[in-house]
Amino acid sequence: MPDKVILTEQQWRERLSPEQYRVAREAGTERPFTSDLLQEKRLGTFCCAACKTPLFKSDAKFESGCGWPSFFEPLDGANITEHNDTSHGMIRTEVRCATCNAHLGHVFPDGPPPSGIRYCINGVILDFNPDSPASEGA
C-alpha cells in the first residue's frame, strides 16, 4: 500500500479543482452523466485524482446506466476503504481512497458477475491513465 497522503485543507484546495475538492474532501457528488470518463473505453487504469493511487482497471468498468463510472471490482482492495454512510436518509456504503481518504463514491450489491458489486464512482475524482500500445495484448 502506498504511504498515506496527509495535507492541510489549504493544501488540498491548492491541489484540487473546486469541484474535486467538494467531492473528495466534503463527500459531495458530481451531477450524473457529466463525467468524460463515463464514456472512456480504452484499456488503462483509473487512479485517484487527489493522490494518484491506482483504483480500478478498465476491464472492470461496465455501463450501469446510473450516470457515474461504474466498476465491478477494485484493482487492489487495499487501495480503497469502505464506511457506513447514513447521510441523506439512506443507508449506503461509502468508498474512500485508502491513501488520501478522498471520497470516491459508493458501492452497491447490484453489479454484474463475477462480483455482483457496483462501485459507483465520481468521475471528477478519477484520473485515467491509458495503457501504452506496447503493453496492450501483453
Buried (B, 14 or more C-beta within 10 A) or exposed (E): EBEEBEBEEEEBBEBBEEBBBBBBBEBBBBEEEEBEBBEBEEBBBBBBBBBBBBBBBBEBBEEBEBBBBBBBBBBBEEBBBBEEBEEEEEEBBBBBBBBBBBBBBBBBEEBEEEBEBBBBBBBBBBBBEEBEEEEEEE
